[in-house]
Amino acid sequence: MAKTIIVSNRLPIRVESLEDGKLSFVPSEGGLATGLGSVYKKGENIWLGWTGYYPKSLTEEQKIGDYLKSESMRPVALTLDDVKLFYEGFSNKVLWPNFHYFPQYIEYKNEYWEAYKRVNQKFCDEIVKYISEEDTIWVHDYQLLLLPEMIRLRFPKISIGYFNHIPFPSYEMFRLLPWRKELLNGLLGADLVGFHTYDDMRHFLSSVSRLAARSVKEQHVENGERVVLVDSFPMGIDYDKYESSAASPDTIAQEVLFRTSLQGKRVILSIDRLDYSKGIPQRLIAFESFLEKHPEFLNKVSLVMLVVPSRDNVEQYIQMKNEIDLLVGRINGQYGMMDWTPIHYFYRSLPLTKLSALYRIAEVAWVTPMRDGMNLVCKEFIASKLDKKGVLILSEMAGSAKELSDAILINPNNADKQVEALHLALTMPVEEQIRRNTIMQKSLRRYNISHWVEVFMSNLTKIKKEQKALEIRKLDKNDLDIISKEYNDSHRRLIFLDYDGTLTHFFPSPDEAKPDDELLDILKKLTEDSRNHVVIITGRGRDPIEEWMKDLRVSMICEHGLWLKAYGGEWKKLKDVDDDWKQEIHPVLDSYVSRTPGSFIEMKDYSLVWHFRKVELGLGELRSRELTSHLKYMARDRHLQVLEGDMVVEIKNFEVNKGSAAKKWMKKYPADFHFAIGDDWTDEDTFGAMPDSAITIKVGVQNSKARFNVESVDDVRALLLKMLS
């Protein structure tokens, strides 16, 4: 029976050793654990990861294993060395600062990288003990970027999803990593790669195109024989959980205690894990400036700041903790009074009841990370506001800002704006608070954690179906025998052969693309058979094709079907089309040539082609996307078509395509054997025009209307020789 296996660095449980030697198992209250509980606890599904605990004996290890098994979990055993080098090292001293745009904290140590590979392989080895080809694997977060590809190598057809819970950096930042290509290839082992925001998705696709040299079309990456879908899925919270917790008697009782302790002071709430990406020192400096500029709030407003301990054995975190302590002490020392403490600072985590009570008493939630993948604290605050009163100040750099646009959005690097935002929040009319929170609550209630899980899994199912539906059959020996038999049993054969990338490798220069002796010999044998009508159907202009084929009995279709020439006849135009548009489009292409060394323009009678095969890897793909977008905008309402080919962008009249020309030829030359082969998107029109019984073959592994595929030009030539034998 098919099952789902969730994989993350840590399991949703904490193992603790009690004073009496017994073990305690504390379930996680995090949003991910809550949301995925509906998945891993069903049927044979499991969650696999590290417990965070080092067993002291085989007995402890057995007890932990037995408990986890009863809770649908499986452990991955990590050593102290693994954690030091893989987790504290590569994950948090290389990937974390890079992905959060703090390159000054990156430590480029190869021993970290070797440990990262080793531990990812350790996870893979553990997973394969439980999986079969029909299962679904959902890998979570940056500690396991290599894992999807490792699993794929063992189980090529298995369904794999990956979700990144932290930001994905821009190409310029990601390219700093020496191991960038290996990391991208690791992620592309998945079928679906998910991010919190569109910007993260866009950054990833840019890196894939420019660093991994993969073809990217919209949100799809062509990765060998598979197409990988990349999309954004903003993660929600368990809305009902926080709403009900805010209304519980225990929470209300705790609220009373808090209010009594604060002596009626208005509350600004700040909750973060200790991390340089959270902007805690900047927030404290802004609060100090607020008290200086708005003395009317002295002895009236307190900042309740909760900092959850994290990585407090890492030097940067130790320094930051010291900085926070000093700032809090300075501000409280300067502004504090006998009956008022400006900042109530807690360095600890709190249970849900106390958190909910803080959410209830806070008039303002101040969430201003320098960079954050999503940030769920702001969502929890809004969900806890049963009376809809309260104001959220939110950093533009948090992924949640894309959803919570009715918050007061600020740039955390602008201290003056932070001060203004605090003043605005504390003076905002109640009616405006209710209006904003009503909108945000409606959105958060709908797009909750369960919705996030459902949408991700449904998209994973969808891409697998698309892969299967669009999967091209790779031509095997049995297929070759069948094609050869059909060829030999037929009497009138119509054979359409694309040229560049099919019969010969693509070369922009006509001199380089000239057919070699082997190809000429194959074409000569094909055309010597009187039953064969061979048509070279290409996007190239007429002159080079006519010159190369002058000694062969072939017909020709050039410029994607605009010009046709039957063997022994004259060139004829398929349609009368206008080319006045070229005067306006050519300067646009020329501007891209000026900006892109190595690119050039090919002029055809009724189309223009921008070539970038000789452009620096990455730059050509970037410019081609820009140019394609530019041309598609210009092509609107002009009956022009923009085509993305193999290292080319072509714009031509919409009426002209290979399919129309092929249909005209089939009417003129009836046949009982139809054969078409090509490698480009333009050849899809040819495939679509063929009868159902036709032999249609795609060169390459892209999605296609063709019945079969072969991998290379060499395979095409071998196939033609097989037919002739």
NORNORZI-V249345 format. One record per residue. N is the residue number from 1. RES is the residue in three letters. NEAR is the number of other C-alpha atoms within 8 Angstrom. Layout:
N_RES_NEAR / N_RES_NEAR
This chain:
1_MET_2 / 2_ALA_7 / 3_LYS_10 / 4_THR_13 / 5_ILE_14 / 6_ILE_12 / 7_VAL_11 / 8_SER_13 / 9_ASN_10 / 10_ARG_9 / 11_LEU_13 / 12_PRO_8 / 13_ILE_10 / 14_ARG_12 / 15_VAL_11 / 16_GLU_9 / 17_SER_8 / 18_LEU_8 / 19_GLU_5 / 20_ASP_4 / 21_GLY_6 / 22_LYS_7 / 23_LEU_8 / 24_SER_8 / 25_PHE_8 / 26_VAL_8 / 27_PRO_7 / 28_SER_8 / 29_GLU_6 / 30_GLY_7 / 31_GLY_9 / 32_LEU_7 / 33_ALA_10 / 34_THR_11 / 35_GLY_13 / 36_LEU_9 / 37_GLY_8 / 38_SER_8 / 39_VAL_9 / 40_TYR_13 / 41_LYS_11 / 42_LYS_7 / 43_GLY_5 / 44_GLU_8 / 45_ASN_12 / 46_ILE_12 / 47_TRP_13 / 48_LEU_14 / 49_GLY_14 / 50_TRP_13 / 51_THR_11 / 52_GLY_7 / 53_TYR_8 / 54_TYR_6 / 55_PRO_7 / 56_LYS_6 / 57_SER_6 / 58_LEU_7 / 59_THR_6 / 60_GLU_9 / 61_GLU_10 / 62_GLN_8 / 63_LYS_8 / 64_ILE_8 / 65_GLY_10 / 66_ASP_8 / 67_TYR_8 / 68_LEU_11 / 69_LYS_9 / 70_SER_7 / 71_GLU_7 / 72_SER_12 / 73_MET_12 / 74_ARG_11 / 75_PRO_11 / 76_VAL_11 / 77_ALA_5 / 78_LEU_9 / 79_THR_7 / 80_LEU_6 / 81_ASP_6 / 82_ASP_11 / 83_VAL_11 / 84_LYS_9 / 85_LEU_13 / 86_PHE_14 / 87_TYR_12 / 88_GLU_10 / 89_GLY_12 / 90_PHE_14 / 91_SER_13 / 92_ASN_10 / 93_LYS_12 / 94_VAL_13 / 95_LEU_11 / 96_TRP_9 / 97_PRO_14 / 98_ASN_13 / 99_PHE_13 / 100_HIS_13 / 101_TYR_9 / 102_PHE_9 / 103_PRO_8 / 104_GLN_5 / 105_TYR_8 / 106_ILE_11 / 107_GLU_6 / 108_TYR_6 / 109_LYS_6 / 110_ASN_6 / 111_GLU_7 / 112_TYR_12 / 113_TRP_10 / 114_GLU_8 / 115_ALA_12 / 116_TYR_14 / 117_LYS_9 / 118_ARG_8 / 119_VAL_11 / 120_ASN_11 / 121_GLN_10 / 122_LYS_9 / 123_PHE_11 / 124_CYS_11 / 125_ASP_8 / 126_GLU_9 / 127_ILE_9 / 128_VAL_9 / 129_LYS_6 / 130_TYR_6 / 131_ILE_8 / 132_SER_9 / 133_GLU_8 / 134_GLU_9 / 135_ASP_12 / 136_THR_12 / 137_ILE_12 / 138_TRP_12 / 139_VAL_14 / 140_HIS_13 / 141_ASP_13 / 142_TYR_10 / 143_GLN_8 / 144_LEU_12 / 145_LEU_11 / 146_LEU_13 / 147_LEU_15 / 148_PRO_17 / 149_GLU_13 / 150_MET_12 / 151_ILE_12 / 152_ARG_12 / 153_LEU_7 / 154_ARG_6 / 155_PHE_9 / 156_PRO_8 / 157_LYS_7 / 158_ILE_12 / 159_SER_12 / 160_ILE_14 / 161_GLY_15 / 162_TYR_14 / 163_PHE_11 / 164_ASN_13 / 165_HIS_11 / 166_ILE_12 / 167_PRO_14 / 168_PHE_12 / 169_PRO_14 / 170_SER_11 / 171_TYR_10 / 172_GLU_7 / 173_MET_11 / 174_PHE_12 / 175_ARG_10 / 176_LEU_7 / 177_LEU_6 / 178_PRO_5 / 179_TRP_6 / 180_ARG_11 / 181_LYS_8 / 182_GLU_8 / 183_LEU_10 / 184_LEU_12 / 185_ASN_11 / 186_GLY_13 / 187_LEU_14 / 188_LEU_12 / 189_GLY_13 / 190_ALA_14 / 191_ASP_15 / 192_LEU_14 / 193_VAL_15 / 194_GLY_14 / 195_PHE_16 / 196_HIS_16 / 197_THR_12 / 198_TYR_9 / 199_ASP_6 / 200_ASP_14 / 201_MET_14 / 202_ARG_8 / 203_HIS_12 / 204_PHE_12 / 205_LEU_12 / 206_SER_11 / 207_SER_14 / 208_VAL_12 / 209_SER_14 / 210_ARG_13 / 211_LEU_10 / 212_ALA_10 / 213_ALA_9 / 214_ARG_10 / 215_SER_8 / 216_VAL_11 / 217_LYS_6 / 218_GLU_4 / 219_GLN_9 / 220_HIS_10 / 221_VAL_13 / 222_GLU_12 / 223_ASN_10 / 224_GLY_6 / 225_GLU_7 / 226_ARG_9 / 227_VAL_12 / 228_VAL_14 / 229_LEU_11 / 230_VAL_12 / 231_ASP_11 / 232_SER_11 / 233_PHE_11 / 234_PRO_11 / 235_MET_10 / 236_GLY_13 / 237_ILE_12 / 238_ASP_12 / 239_TYR_12 / 240_ASP_7 / 241_LYS_7 / 242_TYR_12 / 243_GLU_12 / 244_SER_8 / 245_SER_12 / 246_ALA_16 / 247_ALA_9 / 248_SER_8 / 249_PRO_6 / 250_ASP_7 / 251_THR_14 / 252_ILE_11 / 253_ALA_8 / 254_GLN_11 / 255_GLU_13 / 256_VAL_8 / 257_LEU_8 / 258_PHE_10 / 259_ARG_11 / 260_THR_8 / 261_SER_6 / 262_LEU_7 / 263_GLN_6 / 264_GLY_6 / 265_LYS_10 / 266_ARG_9 / 267_VAL_12 / 268_ILE_13 / 269_LEU_14 / 270_SER_11 / 271_ILE_10 / 272_ASP_10 / 273_ARG_9 / 274_LEU_12 / 275_ASP_10 / 276_TYR_9 / 277_SER_9 / 278_LYS_13 / 279_GLY_12 / 280_ILE_11 / 281_PRO_10 / 282_GLN_10 / 283_ARG_11 / 284_LEU_11 / 285_ILE_10 / 286_ALA_12 / 287_PHE_9 / 288_GLU_9 / 289_SER_9 / 290_PHE_11 / 291_LEU_10 / 292_GLU_7 / 293_LYS_6 / 294_HIS_8 / 295_PRO_7 / 296_GLU_4 / 297_PHE_8 / 298_LEU_10 / 299_ASN_11 / 300_LYS_7 / 301_VAL_11 / 302_SER_13 / 303_LEU_11 / 304_VAL_11 / 305_MET_11 / 306_LEU_12 / 307_VAL_13 / 308_VAL_11 / 309_PRO_10 / 310_SER_8 / 311_ARG_7 / 312_ASP_8 / 313_ASN_6 / 314_VAL_7 / 315_GLU_7 / 316_GLN_7 / 317_TYR_14 / 318_ILE_10 / 319_GLN_8 / 320_MET_11 / 321_LYS_9 / 322_ASN_8 / 323_GLU_9 / 324_ILE_11 / 325_ASP_8 / 326_LEU_8 / 327_LEU_11 / 328_VAL_11 / 329_GLY_8 / 330_ARG_8 / 331_ILE_12 / 332_ASN_11 / 333_GLY_7 / 334_GLN_6 / 335_TYR_9 / 336_GLY_10 / 337_MET_7 / 338_MET_5 / 339_ASP_5 / 340_TRP_7 / 341_THR_12 / 342_PRO_13 / 343_ILE_11 / 344_HIS_9 / 345_TYR_9 / 346_PHE_7 / 347_TYR_8 / 348_ARG_8 / 349_SER_8 / 350_LEU_6 / 351_PRO_6 / 352_LEU_7 / 353_THR_11 / 354_LYS_11 / 355_LEU_9 / 356_SER_13 / 357_ALA_14 / 358_LEU_11 / 359_TYR_13 / 360_ARG_10 / 361_ILE_9 / 362_ALA_12 / 363_GLU_12 / 364_VAL_13 / 365_ALA_15 / 366_TRP_10 / 367_VAL_12 / 368_THR_17 / 369_PRO_13 / 370_MET_12 / 371_ARG_11 / 372_ASP_14 / 373_GLY_12 / 374_MET_12 / 375_ASN_10 / 376_LEU_9 / 377_VAL_8 / 378_CYS_12 / 379_LYS_12 / 380_GLU_11 / 381_PHE_10 / 382_ILE_12 / 383_ALA_13 / 384_SER_13 / 385_LYS_13 / 386_LEU_9 / 387_ASP_5 / 388_LYS_10 / 389_LYS_11 / 390_GLY_12 / 391_VAL_13 / 392_LEU_13 / 393_ILE_16 / 394_LEU_14 / 395_SER_14 / 396_GLU_11 / 397_MET_12 / 398_ALA_15 / 399_GLY_14 / 400_SER_13 / 401_ALA_13 / 402_LYS_7 / 403_GLU_6 / 404_LEU_8 / 405_SER_8 / 406_ASP_8 / 407_ALA_11 / 408_ILE_11 / 409_LEU_10 / 410_ILE_13 / 411_ASN_11 / 412_PRO_15 / 413_ASN_6 / 414_ASN_8 / 415_ALA_10 / 416_ASP_7 / 417_LYS_9 / 418_GLN_13 / 419_VAL_12 / 420_GLU_8 / 421_ALA_11 / 422_LEU_10 / 423_HIS_9 / 424_LEU_8 / 425_ALA_12 / 426_LEU_9 / 427_THR_6 / 428_MET_8 / 429_PRO_6 / 430_VAL_7 / 431_GLU_6 / 432_GLU_8 / 433_GLN_13 / 434_ILE_12 / 435_ARG_8 / 436_ARG_10 / 437_ASN_14 / 438_THR_9 / 439_ILE_9 / 440_MET_11 / 441_GLN_10 / 442_LYS_8 / 443_SER_9 / 444_LEU_13 / 445_ARG_10 / 446_ARG_7 / 447_TYR_11 / 448_ASN_13 / 449_ILE_15 / 450_SER_10 / 451_HIS_10 / 452_TRP_13 / 453_VAL_10 / 454_GLU_8 / 455_VAL_9 / 456_PHE_10 / 457_MET_8 / 458_SER_8 / 459_ASN_9 / 460_LEU_13 / 461_THR_8 / 462_LYS_8 / 463_ILE_12 / 464_LYS_10 / 465_LYS_8 / 466_GLU_8 / 467_GLN_10 / 468_LYS_7 / 469_ALA_6 / 470_LEU_9 / 471_GLU_7 / 472_ILE_11 / 473_ARG_7 / 474_LYS_7 / 475_LEU_9 / 476_ASP_6 / 477_LYS_6 / 478_ASN_6 / 479_ASP_8 / 480_LEU_11 / 481_ASP_8 / 482_ILE_8 / 483_ILE_10 / 484_SER_11 / 485_LYS_8 / 486_GLU_9 / 487_TYR_10 / 488_ASN_7 / 489_ASP_6 / 490_SER_9 / 491_HIS_8 / 492_ARG_11 / 493_ARG_14 / 494_LEU_15 / 495_ILE_11 / 496_PHE_11 / 497_LEU_13 / 498_ASP_15 / 499_TYR_11 / 500_ASP_11 / 501_GLY_13 / 502_THR_15 / 503_LEU_12 / 504_THR_11 / 505_HIS_9 / 506_PHE_7 / 507_PHE_8 / 508_PRO_8 / 509_SER_6 / 510_PRO_8 / 511_ASP_5 / 512_GLU_7 / 513_ALA_12 / 514_LYS_7 / 515_PRO_8 / 516_ASP_6 / 517_ASP_6 / 518_GLU_6 / 519_LEU_11 / 520_LEU_9 / 521_ASP_8 / 522_ILE_11 / 523_LEU_9 / 524_LYS_10 / 525_LYS_9 / 526_LEU_10 / 527_THR_13 / 528_GLU_8 / 529_ASP_7 / 530_SER_6 / 531_ARG_7 / 532_ASN_12 / 533_HIS_12 / 534_VAL_13 / 535_VAL_12 / 536_ILE_12 / 537_ILE_14 / 538_THR_13 / 539_GLY_8 / 540_ARG_10 / 541_GLY_10 / 542_ARG_9 / 543_ASP_6 / 544_PRO_9 / 545_ILE_10 / 546_GLU_9 / 547_GLU_7 / 548_TRP_9 / 549_MET_9 / 550_LYS_6 / 551_ASP_5 / 552_LEU_8 / 553_ARG_10 / 554_VAL_12 / 555_SER_12 / 556_MET_13 / 557_ILE_16 / 558_CYS_14 / 559_GLU_15 / 560_HIS_14 / 561_GLY_18 / 562_LEU_14 / 563_TRP_13 / 564_LEU_14 / 565_LYS_11 / 566_ALA_10 / 567_TYR_8 / 568_GLY_4 / 569_GLY_6 / 570_GLU_6 / 571_TRP_8 / 572_LYS_7 / 573_LYS_8 / 574_LEU_10 / 575_LYS_7 / 576_ASP_5 / 577_VAL_7 / 578_ASP_7 / 579_ASP_9 / 580_ASP_6 / 581_TRP_7 / 582_LYS_9 / 583_GLN_7 / 584_GLU_8 / 585_ILE_9 / 586_HIS_9 / 587_PRO_8 / 588_VAL_8 / 589_LEU_11 / 590_ASP_10 / 591_SER_8 / 592_TYR_10 / 593_VAL_12 / 594_SER_7 / 595_ARG_6 / 596_THR_11 / 597_PRO_7 / 598_GLY_10 / 599_SER_12 / 600_PHE_9 / 601_ILE_11 / 602_GLU_8 / 603_MET_7 / 604_LYS_10 / 605_ASP_7 / 606_TYR_11 / 607_SER_13 / 608_LEU_13 / 609_VAL_12 / 610_TRP_12 / 611_HIS_13 / 612_PHE_12 / 613_ARG_10 / 614_LYS_7 / 615_VAL_11 / 616_GLU_7 / 617_LEU_8 / 618_GLY_10 / 619_LEU_10 / 620_GLY_13 / 621_GLU_10 / 622_LEU_11 / 623_ARG_10 / 624_SER_11 / 625_ARG_8 / 626_GLU_8 / 627_LEU_11 / 628_THR_11 / 629_SER_8 / 630_HIS_8 / 631_LEU_11 / 632_LYS_10 / 633_TYR_7 / 634_MET_7 / 635_ALA_11 / 636_ARG_8 / 637_ASP_5 / 638_ARG_6 / 639_HIS_9 / 640_LEU_11 / 641_GLN_10 / 642_VAL_12 / 643_LEU_9 / 644_GLU_10 / 645_GLY_10 / 646_ASP_5 / 647_MET_9 / 648_VAL_12 / 649_VAL_14 / 650_GLU_12 / 651_ILE_12 / 652_LYS_11 / 653_ASN_13 / 654_PHE_8 / 655_GLU_7 / 656_VAL_12 / 657_ASN_12 / 658_LYS_15 / 659_GLY_14 / 660_SER_12 / 661_ALA_13 / 662_ALA_12 / 663_LYS_10 / 664_LYS_8 / 665_TRP_8 / 666_MET_10 / 667_LYS_7 / 668_LYS_6 / 669_TYR_7 / 670_PRO_8 / 671_ALA_10 / 672_ASP_8 / 673_PHE_12 / 674_HIS_13 / 675_PHE_11 / 676_ALA_15 / 677_ILE_13 / 678_GLY_13 / 679_ASP_11 / 680_ASP_9 / 681_TRP_9 / 682_THR_11 / 683_ASP_13 / 684_GLU_12 / 685_ASP_12 / 686_THR_13 / 687_PHE_12 / 688_GLY_8 / 689_ALA_10 / 690_MET_12 / 691_PRO_6 / 692_ASP_4 / 693_SER_5 / 694_ALA_10 / 695_ILE_10 / 696_THR_12 / 697_ILE_12 / 698_LYS_15 / 699_VAL_15 / 700_GLY_9 / 701_VAL_12 / 702_GLN_8 / 703_ASN_7 / 704_SER_8 / 705_LYS_8 / 706_ALA_11 / 707_ARG_10 / 708_PHE_12 / 709_ASN_14 / 710_VAL_13 / 711_GLU_8 / 712_SER_9 / 713_VAL_12 / 714_ASP_6 / 715_ASP_9 / 716_VAL_12 / 717_ARG_11 / 718_ALA_8 / 719_LEU_9 / 720_LEU_9 / 721_LEU_9 / 722_LYS_9 / 723_MET_10 / 724_LEU_8 / 725_SER_4
